[in-house]
Amino acid sequence: MSRKSSLDAIFQTGPLPVVPSPAEPLEASNGPSDGSISPLEASNPPPVPRIRSGAVAAMGSALEHLASRAEVAEQIETGSAIVELDAELLDGSFVADRVSDATDPTLDTLVESIRESGQQVPILVRPHPSKPGRYQIAFGHRRARACRALRRPVRAVVRPLTDAELVVAQGKENLDRRNLSYIERAFFAFRLEDLTFTRDVICAAMGVHKPDVSNYITVARTVPEHVVAAIGPAPKAGGPRWRTLAELIRTAPPNKVDHILADPSFQGRPTDERFAQLLEALAPKADVKKVEVWKDETGRKLARVERGDQRFILSLDEKLEPTFGNYLLGRLPELLADFKAGKD
Protein backbone atom coordinates (compact mmCIF):
# COMPACT_ATOMS: atom_id res chain seq x y z
CA MET A 1 0.00 0.00 0.00
CA SER A 2 1.31 3.45 -0.95
CA ARG A 3 1.83 6.22 1.56
CA LYS A 4 -1.17 8.07 0.07
CA SER A 5 -3.38 4.99 0.32
CA SER A 6 -2.33 4.45 3.93
CA LEU A 7 -3.21 8.02 4.81
CA ASP A 8 -6.53 7.76 2.92
CA ALA A 9 -7.40 4.70 4.96
CA ILE A 10 -6.83 6.63 8.18
CA PHE A 11 -9.43 9.23 7.32
CA GLN A 12 -12.18 6.82 6.23
CA THR A 13 -14.30 7.71 9.30
CA GLY A 14 -16.91 9.80 7.56
CA PRO A 15 -16.80 13.35 6.13
CA LEU A 16 -15.40 15.97 8.43
CA PRO A 17 -16.94 19.46 8.76
CA VAL A 18 -15.45 21.92 6.30
CA VAL A 19 -13.86 24.98 7.83
CA PRO A 20 -14.15 27.96 5.49
CA SER A 21 -10.91 29.47 4.43
CA PRO A 22 -10.15 33.06 5.39
CA ALA A 23 -11.04 34.17 1.85
CA GLU A 24 -14.55 32.74 2.10
CA PRO A 25 -17.14 34.89 4.01
CA LEU A 26 -19.34 33.21 6.54
CA GLU A 27 -23.04 33.17 5.73
CA ALA A 28 -25.43 34.35 8.49
CA SER A 29 -29.14 33.73 8.31
CA ASN A 30 -30.14 36.68 10.55
CA GLY A 31 -27.33 39.12 10.01
CA PRO A 32 -27.18 42.34 8.04
CA SER A 33 -27.75 42.01 4.32
CA ASP A 34 -24.73 44.16 3.45
CA GLY A 35 -22.31 41.42 4.43
CA SER A 36 -21.13 43.02 7.67
CA ILE A 37 -20.85 40.98 10.85
CA SER A 38 -23.13 41.80 13.70
CA PRO A 39 -21.70 42.33 17.18
CA LEU A 40 -23.35 39.09 18.34
CA GLU A 41 -21.70 37.14 15.56
CA ALA A 42 -18.35 38.74 16.31
CA SER A 43 -18.54 37.82 19.98
CA ASN A 44 -19.78 34.26 19.26
CA PRO A 45 -17.84 32.82 16.29
CA PRO A 46 -18.95 29.45 14.94
CA PRO A 47 -17.42 26.44 16.77
CA VAL A 48 -14.27 24.90 15.28
CA PRO A 49 -14.88 21.31 14.15
CA ARG A 50 -13.08 18.77 16.36
CA ILE A 51 -11.48 15.56 15.09
CA ARG A 52 -12.40 12.54 17.19
CA SER A 53 -9.55 11.26 19.42
CA GLY A 54 -9.78 7.77 17.88
CA ALA A 55 -8.97 9.11 14.42
CA VAL A 56 -6.03 11.08 15.81
CA ALA A 57 -4.65 7.97 17.51
CA ALA A 58 -5.10 5.92 14.34
CA MET A 59 -3.39 8.56 12.27
CA GLY A 60 -0.46 8.77 14.70
CA SER A 61 -0.06 4.98 14.78
CA ALA A 62 -0.13 4.74 10.99
CA LEU A 63 2.36 7.56 10.61
CA GLU A 64 4.69 5.87 13.10
CA HIS A 65 4.35 2.63 11.14
CA LEU A 66 5.15 4.38 7.88
CA ALA A 67 8.10 6.17 9.45
CA SER A 68 9.36 2.86 10.84
CA ARG A 69 9.04 1.17 7.45
CA ALA A 70 10.79 4.08 5.78
CA GLU A 71 13.59 3.90 8.34
CA VAL A 72 14.01 0.15 7.79
CA ALA A 73 13.99 0.65 4.02
CA GLU A 74 16.66 3.32 4.38
CA GLN A 75 18.73 1.02 6.62
CA ILE A 76 18.46 -1.79 4.09
CA GLU A 77 19.38 0.54 1.24
CA THR A 78 22.46 1.78 3.07
CA GLY A 79 23.38 -1.66 4.38
CA SER A 80 23.05 -0.73 8.05
CA ALA A 81 20.33 -3.26 8.89
CA ILE A 82 20.40 -7.04 9.20
CA VAL A 83 17.41 -8.67 7.54
CA GLU A 84 16.21 -12.23 7.12
CA LEU A 85 15.98 -13.49 3.53
CA ASP A 86 14.54 -16.65 2.04
CA ALA A 87 17.51 -18.87 1.16
CA GLU A 88 15.81 -19.77 -2.12
CA LEU A 89 16.06 -16.13 -3.22
CA LEU A 90 19.86 -16.10 -2.97
CA ASP A 91 22.19 -16.66 -5.92
CA GLY A 92 25.93 -17.15 -5.67
CA SER A 93 28.53 -14.58 -6.63
CA PHE A 94 29.25 -14.28 -10.33
CA VAL A 95 32.83 -15.42 -9.57
CA ALA A 96 33.34 -18.66 -7.63
CA ASP A 97 35.96 -18.65 -4.90
CA ARG A 98 35.69 -22.23 -3.66
CA VAL A 99 36.33 -25.67 -5.09
CA SER A 100 33.46 -28.04 -4.40
CA ASP A 101 34.37 -31.02 -2.26
CA ALA A 102 31.75 -33.69 -1.63
CA THR A 103 33.85 -35.06 1.23
CA ASP A 104 34.09 -31.71 3.06
CA PRO A 105 33.21 -32.46 6.70
CA THR A 106 33.30 -28.81 7.75
CA LEU A 107 29.98 -28.03 6.07
CA ASP A 108 28.22 -30.58 8.26
CA THR A 109 29.89 -28.98 11.27
CA LEU A 110 28.63 -25.56 10.19
CA VAL A 111 25.09 -26.90 9.71
CA GLU A 112 25.08 -28.33 13.23
CA SER A 113 26.50 -25.11 14.68
CA ILE A 114 23.75 -23.02 13.08
CA ARG A 115 21.13 -25.56 14.13
CA GLU A 116 22.23 -25.31 17.77
CA SER A 117 23.29 -21.66 18.10
CA GLY A 118 21.76 -19.89 15.12
CA GLN A 119 23.54 -17.94 12.42
CA GLN A 120 25.85 -15.68 14.39
CA VAL A 121 27.45 -13.80 11.48
CA PRO A 122 25.29 -12.35 8.68
CA ILE A 123 26.19 -12.75 5.04
CA LEU A 124 26.59 -9.86 2.59
CA VAL A 125 24.35 -9.65 -0.48
CA ARG A 126 23.32 -7.13 -3.08
CA PRO A 127 20.06 -6.84 -5.02
CA HIS A 128 20.55 -9.07 -8.04
CA PRO A 129 21.55 -6.86 -11.00
CA SER A 130 19.50 -8.83 -13.54
CA LYS A 131 16.89 -10.77 -11.55
CA PRO A 132 14.39 -8.50 -9.76
CA GLY A 133 13.34 -9.77 -6.36
CA ARG A 134 16.48 -11.90 -5.93
CA TYR A 135 19.83 -11.29 -4.25
CA GLN A 136 23.42 -12.09 -5.14
CA ILE A 137 25.84 -13.22 -2.45
CA ALA A 138 29.11 -11.33 -2.00
CA PHE A 139 30.29 -13.55 0.84
CA GLY A 140 28.78 -16.15 3.10
CA HIS A 141 28.04 -18.87 0.54
CA ARG A 142 28.61 -21.71 3.02
CA ARG A 143 26.39 -20.07 5.64
CA ALA A 144 23.67 -19.70 3.01
CA ARG A 145 24.05 -23.38 2.06
CA ALA A 146 23.80 -24.41 5.70
CA CYS A 147 20.66 -22.32 6.25
CA ARG A 148 19.14 -23.72 3.07
CA ALA A 149 19.81 -27.25 4.34
CA LEU A 150 18.08 -26.32 7.61
CA ARG A 151 15.18 -24.67 5.74
CA ARG A 152 15.60 -21.47 7.70
CA PRO A 153 15.94 -17.83 6.58
CA VAL A 154 19.38 -16.36 6.11
CA ARG A 155 20.47 -13.33 8.13
CA ALA A 156 21.99 -10.87 5.68
CA VAL A 157 23.15 -7.32 5.14
CA VAL A 158 21.89 -5.92 1.83
CA ARG A 159 24.05 -3.33 0.08
CA PRO A 160 23.98 -1.87 -3.44
CA LEU A 161 27.42 -3.04 -4.61
CA THR A 162 29.13 -2.62 -7.96
CA ASP A 163 30.84 -5.66 -9.47
CA ALA A 164 34.25 -4.42 -8.31
CA GLU A 165 32.96 -3.68 -4.79
CA LEU A 166 31.42 -7.14 -4.61
CA VAL A 167 34.61 -9.03 -5.51
CA VAL A 168 36.73 -6.88 -3.20
CA ALA A 169 34.32 -7.55 -0.32
CA GLN A 170 34.27 -11.23 -1.25
CA GLY A 171 38.05 -11.43 -1.31
CA LYS A 172 38.57 -9.50 1.91
CA GLU A 173 36.14 -11.75 3.77
CA ASN A 174 38.10 -14.79 2.59
CA LEU A 175 41.36 -13.09 3.55
CA ASP A 176 40.06 -12.33 7.05
CA ARG A 177 38.90 -15.91 7.54
CA ARG A 178 42.08 -17.36 6.02
CA ASN A 179 40.28 -20.55 5.02
CA LEU A 180 40.74 -20.62 1.26
CA SER A 181 43.32 -23.10 0.00
CA TYR A 182 46.09 -22.11 -2.38
CA ILE A 183 44.36 -23.48 -5.46
CA GLU A 184 41.09 -21.76 -4.51
CA ARG A 185 42.90 -18.42 -4.28
CA ALA A 186 44.63 -19.17 -7.59
CA PHE A 187 41.37 -19.83 -9.41
CA PHE A 188 39.72 -16.82 -7.77
CA ALA A 189 42.45 -14.60 -9.24
CA PHE A 190 42.25 -16.41 -12.58
CA ARG A 191 38.48 -15.95 -12.86
CA LEU A 192 38.67 -12.28 -11.91
CA GLU A 193 41.19 -11.68 -14.67
CA ASP A 194 39.04 -13.57 -17.15
CA LEU A 195 36.21 -11.21 -16.18
CA THR A 196 38.53 -8.32 -17.21
CA PHE A 197 39.11 -6.96 -13.71
CA THR A 198 42.39 -5.05 -13.48
CA ARG A 199 45.35 -6.37 -11.53
CA ASP A 200 44.84 -3.52 -9.05
CA VAL A 201 41.31 -4.73 -8.28
CA ILE A 202 42.52 -8.34 -8.02
CA CYS A 203 45.30 -7.30 -5.63
CA ALA A 204 42.80 -5.36 -3.51
CA ALA A 205 40.41 -8.30 -3.44
CA MET A 206 43.10 -10.79 -2.44
CA GLY A 207 45.31 -8.60 -0.26
CA VAL A 208 48.47 -9.55 -2.18
CA HIS A 209 50.97 -7.93 -4.52
CA LYS A 210 51.07 -8.21 -8.31
CA PRO A 211 53.88 -10.85 -8.42
CA ASP A 212 51.75 -13.07 -6.15
CA VAL A 213 48.76 -12.60 -8.45
CA SER A 214 50.93 -13.56 -11.42
CA ASN A 215 52.00 -16.79 -9.68
CA TYR A 216 48.41 -17.64 -8.81
CA ILE A 217 47.20 -17.07 -12.36
CA THR A 218 50.09 -19.06 -13.88
CA VAL A 219 49.20 -22.10 -11.78
CA ALA A 220 45.48 -21.76 -12.52
CA ARG A 221 46.13 -21.51 -16.26
CA THR A 222 48.36 -24.61 -16.20
CA VAL A 223 46.24 -26.95 -14.07
CA PRO A 224 43.00 -27.77 -15.95
CA GLU A 225 39.84 -26.90 -14.06
CA HIS A 226 38.50 -30.46 -14.27
CA VAL A 227 41.68 -31.66 -12.55
CA VAL A 228 41.15 -29.18 -9.71
CA ALA A 229 37.51 -30.25 -9.46
CA ALA A 230 38.62 -33.89 -9.17
CA ILE A 231 41.26 -33.14 -6.53
CA GLY A 232 39.23 -30.68 -4.47
CA PRO A 233 40.60 -27.77 -2.42
CA ALA A 234 43.54 -29.73 -0.92
CA PRO A 235 44.04 -27.26 1.96
CA LYS A 236 47.36 -28.80 3.05
CA ALA A 237 48.99 -28.31 -0.35
CA GLY A 238 50.73 -24.95 -0.58
CA GLY A 239 52.10 -22.96 -3.48
CA PRO A 240 55.39 -24.87 -4.04
CA ARG A 241 53.65 -28.25 -4.33
CA TRP A 242 50.94 -26.87 -6.62
CA ARG A 243 53.59 -25.28 -8.84
CA THR A 244 55.40 -28.63 -8.98
CA LEU A 245 52.17 -30.40 -9.90
CA ALA A 246 51.41 -27.79 -12.55
CA GLU A 247 54.76 -28.43 -14.22
CA LEU A 248 54.30 -32.21 -14.04
CA ILE A 249 50.85 -31.89 -15.62
CA ARG A 250 52.27 -29.69 -18.37
CA THR A 251 54.88 -32.32 -19.31
CA ALA A 252 52.81 -35.45 -18.65
CA PRO A 253 52.01 -37.85 -21.51
CA PRO A 254 48.55 -37.41 -23.06
CA ASN A 255 45.68 -38.98 -21.08
CA LYS A 256 47.93 -40.00 -18.18
CA VAL A 257 46.35 -37.48 -15.81
CA ASP A 258 42.80 -38.44 -16.77
CA HIS A 259 43.65 -42.12 -16.34
CA ILE A 260 44.77 -41.42 -12.76
CA LEU A 261 41.67 -39.33 -12.02
CA ALA A 262 39.41 -42.17 -13.20
CA ASP A 263 40.95 -44.66 -10.77
CA PRO A 264 38.32 -45.60 -8.12
CA SER A 265 41.03 -45.60 -5.45
CA PHE A 266 41.70 -41.95 -6.30
CA GLN A 267 38.07 -40.87 -6.15
CA GLY A 268 37.42 -42.42 -2.76
CA ARG A 269 40.20 -40.60 -0.93
CA PRO A 270 40.05 -37.29 0.99
CA THR A 271 41.07 -34.22 -0.97
CA ASP A 272 44.64 -33.91 0.37
CA GLU A 273 45.31 -37.58 -0.32
CA ARG A 274 43.99 -37.18 -3.88
CA PHE A 275 46.47 -34.37 -4.42
CA ALA A 276 49.34 -36.46 -3.02
CA GLN A 277 48.38 -39.48 -5.16
CA LEU A 278 48.37 -37.47 -8.38
CA LEU A 279 51.64 -35.74 -7.50
CA GLU A 280 53.32 -39.06 -6.74
CA ALA A 281 51.96 -40.75 -9.87
CA LEU A 282 53.28 -37.98 -12.14
CA ALA A 283 56.65 -37.51 -10.42
CA PRO A 284 59.68 -39.06 -12.17
CA LYS A 285 60.46 -42.39 -10.64
CA ALA A 286 63.74 -42.52 -8.81
CA ASP A 287 66.23 -45.00 -10.20
CA VAL A 288 65.89 -48.20 -8.22
CA LYS A 289 69.39 -49.47 -7.65
CA LYS A 290 70.24 -53.03 -6.82
CA VAL A 291 73.15 -53.14 -4.43
CA GLU A 292 75.45 -56.13 -4.08
CA VAL A 293 78.36 -56.57 -1.69
CA TRP A 294 81.41 -58.62 -2.70
CA LYS A 295 83.44 -60.31 0.03
CA ASP A 296 86.91 -61.82 -0.17
CA GLU A 297 87.83 -65.25 1.13
CA THR A 298 88.16 -63.91 4.68
CA GLY A 299 84.70 -62.33 4.62
CA ARG A 300 85.83 -58.75 4.26
CA LYS A 301 83.41 -56.50 2.37
CA LEU A 302 85.91 -55.36 -0.15
CA ALA A 303 83.66 -54.20 -3.01
CA ARG A 304 80.18 -52.78 -3.47
CA VAL A 305 78.28 -53.05 -6.74
CA GLU A 306 75.28 -50.89 -7.71
CA ARG A 307 73.17 -51.73 -10.79
CA GLY A 308 70.48 -49.57 -12.31
CA ASP A 309 69.54 -47.23 -15.16
CA GLN A 310 72.00 -49.05 -17.46
CA ARG A 311 74.85 -48.41 -15.07
CA PHE A 312 77.26 -50.69 -13.24
CA ILE A 313 79.11 -49.00 -10.40
CA LEU A 314 81.93 -50.77 -8.59
CA SER A 315 83.16 -49.23 -5.35
CA LEU A 316 86.22 -50.53 -3.49
CA ASP A 317 86.98 -50.08 0.19
CA GLU A 318 90.49 -48.63 0.06
CA LYS A 319 90.82 -48.88 3.81
CA LEU A 320 90.97 -52.63 3.39
CA GLU A 321 93.04 -52.73 0.18
CA PRO A 322 94.54 -49.28 -0.53
CA THR A 323 96.25 -50.22 -3.84
CA PHE A 324 93.73 -52.68 -5.29
CA GLY A 325 91.80 -49.99 -7.11
CA ASN A 326 94.86 -48.79 -9.04
CA TYR A 327 95.78 -52.36 -9.85
CA LEU A 328 92.32 -53.07 -11.20
CA LEU A 329 92.33 -49.83 -13.20
CA GLY A 330 95.65 -50.81 -14.81
CA ARG A 331 94.28 -54.19 -15.80
CA LEU A 332 91.11 -52.82 -17.43
CA PRO A 333 92.52 -52.82 -21.02
CA GLU A 334 93.60 -56.44 -20.68
CA LEU A 335 90.32 -57.45 -19.06
CA LEU A 336 88.32 -55.71 -21.79
CA ALA A 337 90.35 -57.48 -24.52
CA ASP A 338 89.80 -60.85 -22.87
CA PHE A 339 86.08 -60.05 -22.58
CA LYS A 340 85.78 -59.21 -26.27
CA ALA A 341 87.79 -62.28 -27.30
CA GLY A 342 85.46 -64.46 -25.32
CA LYS A 343 82.45 -63.01 -27.17
CA ASP A 344 83.85 -63.96 -30.60
N, C-alpha and C positions, 0 to 999 in steps of 0.2 A: 504494500500500500504506500502511495506517495505521501509526502509531507502534507500536501494540500488535502488529499483524501482523509488523512488522519485528523486534520483540524476540522474538516467538514463534519466528520462523524461526531466530534465533540459537541458541536452546536446543534445536533439534531434533537432538540428538546422543545421544539415549537417555536413559532416566530416571536421575536422579542419586540417590545415597543420601540418605535422609531423616534429618536430624539432629533428635532429639527436642527438644522445647522444654523449658525449665526446669521447667515444670509437669508434665511427663510423666516418671514414674520409669522408670529403666532396668531391663529384665528380665535377671536372671542365672540361668543354668541350674544352677549349683552353689553358689549363695550361700544365706544364711540365709533360712528361710521367712517370717520376720517382716518382711521388707522392708528390713532394715538392710543396709548395704554392708560387705562384708568388708574387712579391711585390704589384701588383695591387690588387690581391685577398686579401692580408693581410690588405691593407689599406681600402678595401671596402668589409667587410664581408656581407654575405647574410642577408636580412632583417629578423627580428624576427617576426613570425606570431602574429597577434593581435586578441584577442577575442572581438567580438562585444559587445558594452556597454549594449545592451538589454539582452544578455545572462548572463552577469555579474549580472545585476539587478535581473533577474529571479532566478539565483542561490542564491543570497543573500537573496531574499524573501523566497525561499523554505527552505533554511537553518534556517532562523529565525523561520519559521513555525514549522519545525521539532524540533528545540530547545525548542520552546514554548510547543509543545505537550509532549516532553520528560520531561519538567519541571512540567507540570500538572500531568503527569503520576507518577512522583516521589512524588509530593505533595499528590496525592491520596493514593499512596502506604504507605506513612508515616503518613497519616491521618491529614495533615496540610492544606487540601483544602476542601471547602464545594462544593459539587456537587449536581446536581438535578437528581433524579432517578425516573423512572416510578414506581408508587405505586404498580402496579401489579407484579413487580419483587421482592417485599419485602415479606419475610416470618417472622413470629414471632420467638421470642427466643425459644430455646428448653425447657425452664422452664418458666411456666406461673407465673406471679406475681400479677395478678388481678383476681377478681371474677366478672364474667359477670353480668351486671344488666341492664335489658331491660328498667327499669324506670329511668336510670341515666340521669338527666337533664344537667349535666355538659358537656357531649359530644356535645350536641347541641350548648351549649355556646361556646365551643372550635371551632366548625365548623364555627359559625358566626364570631368569632374573626379572624380566618384565612381568611375567605372570605373578611372581611373588611380591615384587616391590613397586611395580608400575614403571612407566617410562620416565626416568629421571631427567634425561637431557633431551630437549626438543630437537627436531630436525629443521633444516632450512630449506624452504621451497620458494618458488616464484610462480605467479600465474603463468600457465602454459602459453607460450607465445603463439601457438597455432591451433590450440584446442580449447575453446571457451569452456569455462566451468571445470577445467582440470588444472593440476599443478605439476610442476617439474621439480624434481629433487636436486638441490645443490649438494648437500651432504646429509648423511643419515640413511643410506640405502638399506643397511643391515637392520637398523631399528625399524624401518618401515616394513621390511620383510617379516620381522619377528611379530610386529603388531598385526600384520595381515594374517599370519599363521594363527594368532590368538583371536582373530575376528574382533579386534578392538580398534577404536579410532587412534589416529596418530597425532601426538602433540607436536605442533609445528609453529615456526615463525615464518610468516609470509612477507617477502620483500620483492619489490619490482627490480630485478637484476638484469643487467645486460649480459650478453654471452660471456664477455671477458670477466665481468664481476662474478659470474657464476663459477667459472673454472678456477679463478683465483681463490674464492671462498672454499670451493671443493678441495683444492690442493692444500690450502692452509689448514683445514680441518684434519686432513690426512697427516700433514706434517706434525701437527700438535699431538695427534694420537700415536704417531710413530708405529703404525701397525700395517703399513703396506710393505710387501716384500720388494726386493730389488727389481724383479721382472715386472711387477705391477707398476712400479714407478716408471720403468723404462717404456712400457706400452702407453702409459698415461701421457708421457712426453711425446711419444711417437704419434699418438692420435691427435694431440693438440696441434702438432705441426702439420699433420695432414689436413686439419681443419683451417689451415692458413693463419693460425695465431703466430704472432711474432715471438722471437726468442726471448725478448724482454718480458712478455706476458707469461711465457712458459717458466722462465726463471722465477718470476713473482709467485706463480702458482705452486711451484715446487720448493721454493726456498733454497735454490742452489745457484751456482754460477754457470756461465755458458759452456765451459769445457765439460762440466758434469752432464749438462743436457746433451751435448754432442755424444758423449760416451753412452748415455742411455739410449739415444735414438739409433746409434750404430748397432747396438745389441738387438734392439727391437726390429730393425730392418733385416738383420741376419737370421734371427731365429724365426721360422715361420709361425704364424699365429696358431695354426692347428697343433703344432708341437707344444706351444705354451699351454693351450687348452688341455692337451693330454697330460702334461706334467702337473699342472696346477700352480699355485702361487709359490711353492717351495720356499717358505720363509727363512730356512736356515742357509740357503744358498746365497752368498753375497756376490758382489760385482766381479771379482776375479774368477770365480768358478763359472759364472754365466758367460763371461767373455771367452773363457777356455772352451765351453760347450759351443758357443757361437762359431768359433773357428773350426772346431771338429765337425760341426754340421755343414759348414761351408765346403769342407774338403772331403766329406764322406761320399762313398760310392752311391749312385742312384738307388733309391728305394730302401737303402739299409736302415735309415731312420724310421720310415713307416713300418718296416718289418718288425723293428723292436717295439714300436708303439702298439702293434697289434697283438703282441704276446700277452696271453691271459695273465701270466705272472706279473707283468708290468702293470696292467690295469687294476689289479687287486691290491696294490700297495699304497701306503700313504704318500702324500705328495712329495715329501723330501726324499723318500726312498725311490720314487719314480725318477726324480732328477738324478740321484746317484747311480741308478741302474743304467740310464741312458749315457751318462758321462763315462762310466766304466766300459760300456759296450763299444763306444766310439773311440776310446783312447787307444793309442798304439800299444800293442802288446809288448811287454818287455821280453827281451831274448831269454828264453829259458835255457840255462846252461847246465849241462851234465858234468859233474865234477868227479874225477877219479883220483885216487891217491896211489902212488907206486911206492912199494917198500923194497928195500934190499934184503939180502939173505938174513940179516940180523934183525929185521923188523923195523928198521929206521924208515921214516917217511921222507924219502929223499926227493921225490918229484910229485908234482900236482898237475893234473891234466884237466883242462876245461874244454868242452865241446859245445858248439852252438853257433847258429847263424853262419854256417859254412866256415867256421874257424876252429883251429886246433891250437890251443895255447899250452905250452909246457913250461912249468915253473920249477926251478931247482932250489933246494934249500942250501945256500952256500955256507951256512954255519956248519952243516954236516960235512960237505965236500966242497971246500972253497974253490978248487981248480977244475972241478968236473965240467962246469958250464963251458969254460974256454976249450977244454978238450973236445967236448961234443960239438962245439961250434966249428972247430978245425976239421972235424971229421965229416961235416955235412956234405961237402962235394963228393967225397968217396961214397957216403951212404946213399946219396941221391943217384949216383951212377949205378950202384948195385941194385937200387930199387928199379930203375928203368930197365936194366938188363934182365931183371927177373920178369918184367912184364912182356918182354919180346918172346 
